[in-house]
Every structure is written in structure tokens, then in C-alpha cells.
Amino acid sequence: MTGQIPKPSRHHLLHITRRTLSKSWDDSIFSESAQAGFWSVLSLPPLLLGMLGSLSYIAPLFGPDTLPTIQDRLITMASSFFSKNVVTEIIEPTVRDIVANARGEVVSLGFVISLWAGSSAISAFVDSVVEAHDQTPLRHPVRQRFFALGLYVAMLIVAIAGAPFVALGPRAVVEHIPERWADLLHFTYYPALVAGLLVAVTLLYRASLPKPLPSHRLVVGALLATTVFVVATLGLRVYLRYITSTGYTYGALATPIAFLLFAFFLGFAIMLGAELNAAIQEEWPAPVTHAHRLRNWVLARVWKPRPRGDRADEVSPS
């Protein structure tokens, strides 16, 4: 078996669509998405504390203006997805406050606690992906929680290591290319952002499963998740702008409610993409991955039972 998905027929597409929708309903996609969204909101300050607090030590190595540039990039990136009031009233003040005060927090017990709190969102996403593929019995809940913590720390390290290059790279490139190419580089910002989101979701799907599927088999679900999230956020931004223009408002709760809705759609998109991948796997089972085959081979060698002949020297109690 090559693991390649054969050319789907209309029957296959209808069956996969029905299976995705019915399994999503059976897995309580709305309540799971709300749970993931809730933990995402609560995990935002610890996430920013862990990343920006660590960058307060690392970023100055790349220049005195590196940390402010990273701060501005984060706010700009948030503006690409969230509405203006969410950015100006929640994300931007949080980022600026953490940048101003996080350096001392990194060496405190609070930073260690923030790692556990910040991993709650990743834990919710991992749980939903594992449940979508019916692999929940393969990993103990306590082990899965610590697995989510390890995955969160790994993602945090990658973000900390890559942030200076992502923040300073485009500016360095613009300084060494013709001006007419600079506009082209600017236009590729949003496609690159969506592509990065697609890769991140694919890696999340791959890393979450106790029995992972081949990466190329997870791209379809990741593409659906990315599309649903981008369309949902654009639609929500238009809706919020329309509601604001009509004079209707939720008062002081308007911004938190909008932020929770954005987080809900993120959880909904990730879970729906996982359900689609599970439906495709059910229709066309993929072969065991090389990594899983190697893991089984190592475990078979480590836990290989002793032959019966090795017990011949044991003396019977009688």
C-alpha cells in the first residue's frame, strides 16, 4: 500500500461528508469547541508571558529594537484575524504590559506555573483531535496532559527561537532588494500567514495522535480547518462591524464576547478538520507510518519475553 488516497467518487464524497458531520455531532463539537475556546482565552496571558518573558533575554542579542519589533509584529498579526476592539482592548494592552514587566517573572515560580496554565489550550486541542480519531483509550489521561505540556513547551521554544528571525527577516530582505519587489513581498504577507497556519495545524494533528497518520493524509483536514477559521473570522469581523454601525452593543462585555467567539471558531475549525481526517482514514485506511513501525520494533526488542528454555534452571518448589 502506498497510502495515497484514490480518486474519490461521488459516493465516497457523500459518505465522508455524512460521516464527518454525524461524528462531529456525536463528539459534541460545539461543547468541545467552547471548551477549547475557553481554555485558549485563559491560556493567552501565560503564553505571552512565556514567550515574551524569554524573548526579553534573547531578543537584545539581535539588536536593541528587536523586542519592540516583535511586539509590533504580534499586534499586527493579531489584527489580521481579530476585530479592532479585541486587538486594542485585550491583545495590545496585554502584550505591552508583559513586555514591560515580564523580565523578572521568568526567574520566578509564577513562570513555571504559567507553563502549566498556558498548556491548557494545547491540551484541549489534543483531546479533541484524539477523540475525533477514536484513539482516546490508547493514552492515559494523565499521560496525555503531560504530553500536551511537553508539546506546548516544544512549540514555545520554536516560537522563541524563530521570533527574532521572523520579525527582522522581512526588514533585512527589503533593505537588499529593489523597491518594486518590496511591494510584492508585502503582498505575500497574508498568503504566508495562512500557509504557516496550515503547517501548524498539520503538525498539531500529527503530534497529537498516539498512532499518528502519515503527514500527507492530514493535510486535507488541516486545509479545511484553516479555511473554516479564516472564513469564520472574516465573517465575524464583518458582523461585529455591522452590529457596531447599527448602534447595538453589549456594553463592557462586547470585547470579551467577541474574543471568546474568535477562540470558539478556532476550536471548532480544528475539531472539524480532525473529524474529516478521521472520516478519510475510515474510508481509506492508511498504512502504519515508518515512525510507528520503528517504535514497535524497538519495543519488541526491549520487552521481548524470555524463551521457555531459559527457565529450565529454575528449581521447582516441590
SULSULTA-V990154 format. One record per residue. N is the residue number from 1. RES is the residue in three letters. PHI is phi in whole degrees, 0 to 359 (NA if undefined). PSI is psi in whole degrees, 0 to 359 (none if undefined). Layout:
# SULSULTA-V990154
n=N res=RES phi=PHI psi=PSI
n=N res=RES phi=PHI psi=PSI
This chain:
# SULSULTA-V990154
n=1 res=MET phi=NA psi=139
n=2 res=THR phi=265 psi=344
n=3 res=GLY phi=83 psi=357
n=4 res=GLN phi=284 psi=140
n=5 res=ILE phi=282 psi=124
n=6 res=PRO phi=294 psi=166
n=7 res=LYS phi=297 psi=118
n=8 res=PRO phi=285 psi=144
n=9 res=SER phi=263 psi=176
n=10 res=ARG phi=297 psi=323
n=11 res=HIS phi=298 psi=316
n=12 res=HIS phi=297 psi=316
n=13 res=LEU phi=297 psi=318
n=14 res=LEU phi=294 psi=319
n=15 res=HIS phi=295 psi=317
n=16 res=ILE phi=294 psi=320
n=17 res=THR phi=296 psi=314
n=18 res=ARG phi=297 psi=318
n=19 res=ARG phi=294 psi=319
n=20 res=THR phi=298 psi=314
n=21 res=LEU phi=291 psi=316
n=22 res=SER phi=292 psi=318
n=23 res=LYS phi=292 psi=324
n=24 res=SER phi=298 psi=319
n=25 res=TRP phi=293 psi=317
n=26 res=ASP phi=297 psi=327
n=27 res=ASP phi=273 psi=11
n=28 res=SER phi=55 psi=60
n=29 res=ILE phi=299 psi=327
n=30 res=PHE phi=288 psi=317
n=31 res=SER phi=290 psi=322
n=32 res=GLU phi=294 psi=321
n=33 res=SER phi=293 psi=321
n=34 res=ALA phi=296 psi=320
n=35 res=GLN phi=296 psi=314
n=36 res=ALA phi=297 psi=320
n=37 res=GLY phi=295 psi=319
n=38 res=PHE phi=299 psi=313
n=39 res=TRP phi=290 psi=331
n=40 res=SER phi=295 psi=319
n=41 res=VAL phi=295 psi=315
n=42 res=LEU phi=292 psi=333
n=43 res=SER phi=275 psi=349
n=44 res=LEU phi=298 psi=309
n=45 res=PRO phi=300 psi=315
n=46 res=PRO phi=299 psi=324
n=47 res=LEU phi=298 psi=312
n=48 res=LEU phi=294 psi=325
n=49 res=LEU phi=297 psi=315
n=50 res=GLY phi=295 psi=317
n=51 res=MET phi=283 psi=307
n=52 res=LEU phi=288 psi=328
n=53 res=GLY phi=296 psi=319
n=54 res=SER phi=289 psi=322
n=55 res=LEU phi=293 psi=338
n=56 res=SER phi=296 psi=338
n=57 res=TYR phi=266 psi=326
n=58 res=ILE phi=271 psi=318
n=59 res=ALA phi=302 psi=320
n=60 res=PRO phi=300 psi=341
n=61 res=LEU phi=294 psi=337
n=62 res=PHE phi=263 psi=1
n=63 res=GLY phi=133 psi=154
n=64 res=PRO phi=293 psi=337
n=65 res=ASP phi=262 psi=9
n=66 res=THR phi=291 psi=312
n=67 res=LEU phi=297 psi=315
n=68 res=PRO phi=300 psi=326
n=69 res=THR phi=293 psi=317
n=70 res=ILE phi=299 psi=319
n=71 res=GLN phi=301 psi=313
n=72 res=ASP phi=294 psi=323
n=73 res=ARG phi=295 psi=319
n=74 res=LEU phi=298 psi=316
n=75 res=ILE phi=293 psi=320
n=76 res=THR phi=296 psi=318
n=77 res=MET phi=296 psi=319
n=78 res=ALA phi=297 psi=324
n=79 res=SER phi=294 psi=339
n=80 res=SER phi=288 psi=336
n=81 res=PHE phi=246 psi=315
n=82 res=PHE phi=270 psi=161
n=83 res=SER phi=288 psi=165
n=84 res=LYS phi=297 psi=319
n=85 res=ASN phi=291 psi=327
n=86 res=VAL phi=296 psi=318
n=87 res=VAL phi=292 psi=312
n=88 res=THR phi=285 psi=332
n=89 res=GLU phi=258 psi=340
n=90 res=ILE phi=239 psi=300
n=91 res=ILE phi=289 psi=310
n=92 res=GLU phi=298 psi=313
n=93 res=PRO phi=298 psi=323
n=94 res=THR phi=295 psi=315
n=95 res=VAL phi=298 psi=313
n=96 res=ARG phi=293 psi=323
n=97 res=ASP phi=292 psi=319
n=98 res=ILE phi=291 psi=319
n=99 res=VAL phi=299 psi=324
n=100 res=ALA phi=283 psi=335
n=101 res=ASN phi=232 psi=1
n=102 res=ALA phi=277 psi=345
n=103 res=ARG phi=301 psi=317
n=104 res=GLY phi=285 psi=336
n=105 res=GLU phi=290 psi=336
n=106 res=VAL phi=296 psi=327
n=107 res=VAL phi=265 psi=14
n=108 res=SER phi=251 psi=168
n=109 res=LEU phi=295 psi=331
n=110 res=GLY phi=300 psi=329
n=111 res=PHE phi=292 psi=320
n=112 res=VAL phi=296 psi=317
n=113 res=ILE phi=296 psi=325
n=114 res=SER phi=295 psi=331
n=115 res=LEU phi=296 psi=317
n=116 res=TRP phi=293 psi=316
n=117 res=ALA phi=294 psi=320
n=118 res=GLY phi=292 psi=336
n=119 res=SER phi=278 psi=358
n=120 res=SER phi=297 psi=321
n=121 res=ALA phi=294 psi=316
n=122 res=ILE phi=299 psi=320
n=123 res=SER phi=299 psi=318
n=124 res=ALA phi=295 psi=320
n=125 res=PHE phi=293 psi=318
n=126 res=VAL phi=298 psi=316
n=127 res=ASP phi=300 psi=317
n=128 res=SER phi=291 psi=322
n=129 res=VAL phi=293 psi=316
n=130 res=VAL phi=296 psi=319
n=131 res=GLU phi=294 psi=322
n=132 res=ALA phi=299 psi=325
n=133 res=HIS phi=267 psi=9
n=134 res=ASP phi=55 psi=39
n=135 res=GLN phi=250 psi=16
n=136 res=THR phi=302 psi=319
n=137 res=PRO phi=293 psi=347
n=138 res=LEU phi=279 psi=349
n=139 res=ARG phi=219 psi=127
n=140 res=HIS phi=298 psi=142
n=141 res=PRO phi=304 psi=320
n=142 res=VAL phi=294 psi=317
n=143 res=ARG phi=296 psi=322
n=144 res=GLN phi=293 psi=325
n=145 res=ARG phi=294 psi=318
n=146 res=PHE phi=288 psi=330
n=147 res=PHE phi=297 psi=317
n=148 res=ALA phi=297 psi=323
n=149 res=LEU phi=297 psi=315
n=150 res=GLY phi=296 psi=320
n=151 res=LEU phi=295 psi=320
n=152 res=TYR phi=296 psi=315
n=153 res=VAL phi=297 psi=319
n=154 res=ALA phi=297 psi=316
n=155 res=MET phi=295 psi=324
n=156 res=LEU phi=295 psi=319
n=157 res=ILE phi=297 psi=317
n=158 res=VAL phi=298 psi=318
n=159 res=ALA phi=296 psi=319
n=160 res=ILE phi=294 psi=318
n=161 res=ALA phi=290 psi=325
n=162 res=GLY phi=270 psi=341
n=163 res=ALA phi=302 psi=314
n=164 res=PRO phi=299 psi=323
n=165 res=PHE phi=287 psi=322
n=166 res=VAL phi=293 psi=322
n=167 res=ALA phi=286 psi=319
n=168 res=LEU phi=265 psi=340
n=169 res=GLY phi=301 psi=307
n=170 res=PRO phi=302 psi=320
n=171 res=ARG phi=295 psi=320
n=172 res=ALA phi=293 psi=324
n=173 res=VAL phi=292 psi=317
n=174 res=VAL phi=299 psi=326
n=175 res=GLU phi=291 psi=344
n=176 res=HIS phi=240 psi=14
n=177 res=ILE phi=236 psi=159
n=178 res=PRO phi=300 psi=155
n=179 res=GLU phi=296 psi=326
n=180 res=ARG phi=292 psi=335
n=181 res=TRP phi=280 psi=339
n=182 res=ALA phi=296 psi=322
n=183 res=ASP phi=295 psi=321
n=184 res=LEU phi=296 psi=320
n=185 res=LEU phi=297 psi=323
n=186 res=HIS phi=293 psi=322
n=187 res=PHE phi=290 psi=337
n=188 res=THR phi=277 psi=1
n=189 res=TYR phi=297 psi=309
n=190 res=TYR phi=292 psi=316
n=191 res=PRO phi=302 psi=321
n=192 res=ALA phi=294 psi=324
n=193 res=LEU phi=294 psi=316
n=194 res=VAL phi=293 psi=319
n=195 res=ALA phi=297 psi=320
n=196 res=GLY phi=297 psi=321
n=197 res=LEU phi=296 psi=320
n=198 res=LEU phi=298 psi=315
n=199 res=VAL phi=296 psi=318
n=200 res=ALA phi=297 psi=318
n=201 res=VAL phi=293 psi=320
n=202 res=THR phi=299 psi=316
n=203 res=LEU phi=296 psi=323
n=204 res=LEU phi=297 psi=316
n=205 res=TYR phi=298 psi=319
n=206 res=ARG phi=291 psi=316
n=207 res=ALA phi=285 psi=335
n=208 res=SER phi=286 psi=329
n=209 res=LEU phi=280 psi=134
n=210 res=PRO phi=299 psi=322
n=211 res=LYS phi=246 psi=87
n=212 res=PRO phi=292 psi=151
n=213 res=LEU phi=267 psi=161
n=214 res=PRO phi=304 psi=143
n=215 res=SER phi=302 psi=321
n=216 res=HIS phi=292 psi=340
n=217 res=ARG phi=280 psi=350
n=218 res=LEU phi=259 psi=352
n=219 res=VAL phi=293 psi=325
n=220 res=VAL phi=298 psi=312
n=221 res=GLY phi=295 psi=321
n=222 res=ALA phi=296 psi=322
n=223 res=LEU phi=295 psi=319
n=224 res=LEU phi=296 psi=315
n=225 res=ALA phi=299 psi=316
n=226 res=THR phi=297 psi=317
n=227 res=THR phi=296 psi=314
n=228 res=VAL phi=299 psi=317
n=229 res=PHE phi=293 psi=316
n=230 res=VAL phi=296 psi=314
n=231 res=VAL phi=296 psi=318
n=232 res=ALA phi=296 psi=318
n=233 res=THR phi=292 psi=321
n=234 res=LEU phi=296 psi=316
n=235 res=GLY phi=297 psi=321
n=236 res=LEU phi=293 psi=323
n=237 res=ARG phi=295 psi=318
n=238 res=VAL phi=296 psi=317
n=239 res=TYR phi=297 psi=315
n=240 res=LEU phi=295 psi=323
n=241 res=ARG phi=294 psi=321
n=242 res=TYR phi=293 psi=316
n=243 res=ILE phi=299 psi=319
n=244 res=THR phi=296 psi=321
n=245 res=SER phi=290 psi=334
n=246 res=THR phi=278 psi=349
n=247 res=GLY phi=97 psi=350
n=248 res=TYR phi=286 psi=142
n=249 res=THR phi=205 psi=155
n=250 res=TYR phi=262 psi=13
n=251 res=GLY phi=69 psi=225
n=252 res=ALA phi=292 psi=342
n=253 res=LEU phi=274 psi=354
n=254 res=ALA phi=301 psi=312
n=255 res=THR phi=292 psi=312
n=256 res=PRO phi=300 psi=321
n=257 res=ILE phi=296 psi=317
n=258 res=ALA phi=298 psi=318
n=259 res=PHE phi=297 psi=318
n=260 res=LEU phi=296 psi=323
n=261 res=LEU phi=294 psi=318
n=262 res=PHE phi=299 psi=316
n=263 res=ALA phi=294 psi=323
n=264 res=PHE phi=298 psi=315
n=265 res=PHE phi=294 psi=329
n=266 res=LEU phi=296 psi=312
n=267 res=GLY phi=296 psi=320
n=268 res=PHE phi=298 psi=315
n=269 res=ALA phi=295 psi=316
n=270 res=ILE phi=296 psi=318
n=271 res=MET phi=290 psi=321
n=272 res=LEU phi=296 psi=318
n=273 res=GLY phi=297 psi=321
n=274 res=ALA phi=294 psi=321
n=275 res=GLU phi=295 psi=322
n=276 res=LEU phi=295 psi=316
n=277 res=ASN phi=299 psi=320
n=278 res=ALA phi=294 psi=323
n=279 res=ALA phi=293 psi=319
n=280 res=ILE phi=295 psi=320
n=281 res=GLN phi=296 psi=324
n=282 res=GLU phi=291 psi=323
n=283 res=GLU phi=284 psi=317
n=284 res=TRP phi=228 psi=87
n=285 res=PRO phi=302 psi=135
n=286 res=ALA phi=272 psi=151
n=287 res=PRO phi=291 psi=164
n=288 res=VAL phi=295 psi=136
n=289 res=THR phi=290 psi=158
n=290 res=HIS phi=298 psi=322
n=291 res=ALA phi=295 psi=318
n=292 res=HIS phi=290 psi=324
n=293 res=ARG phi=295 psi=319
n=294 res=LEU phi=295 psi=320
n=295 res=ARG phi=298 psi=316
n=296 res=ASN phi=297 psi=323
n=297 res=TRP phi=294 psi=317
n=298 res=VAL phi=295 psi=316
n=299 res=LEU phi=296 psi=323
n=300 res=ALA phi=295 psi=325
n=301 res=ARG phi=285 psi=322
n=302 res=VAL phi=287 psi=318
n=303 res=TRP phi=257 psi=26
n=304 res=LYS phi=295 psi=124
n=305 res=PRO phi=291 psi=152
n=306 res=ARG phi=289 psi=141
n=307 res=PRO phi=297 psi=154
n=308 res=ARG phi=298 psi=330
n=309 res=GLY phi=297 psi=335
n=310 res=ASP phi=288 psi=349
n=311 res=ARG phi=260 psi=7
n=312 res=ALA phi=293 psi=333
n=313 res=ASP phi=276 psi=357
n=314 res=GLU phi=285 psi=132
n=315 res=VAL phi=275 psi=132
n=316 res=SER phi=290 psi=143
n=317 res=PRO phi=301 psi=334
n=318 res=SER phi=280 psi=none
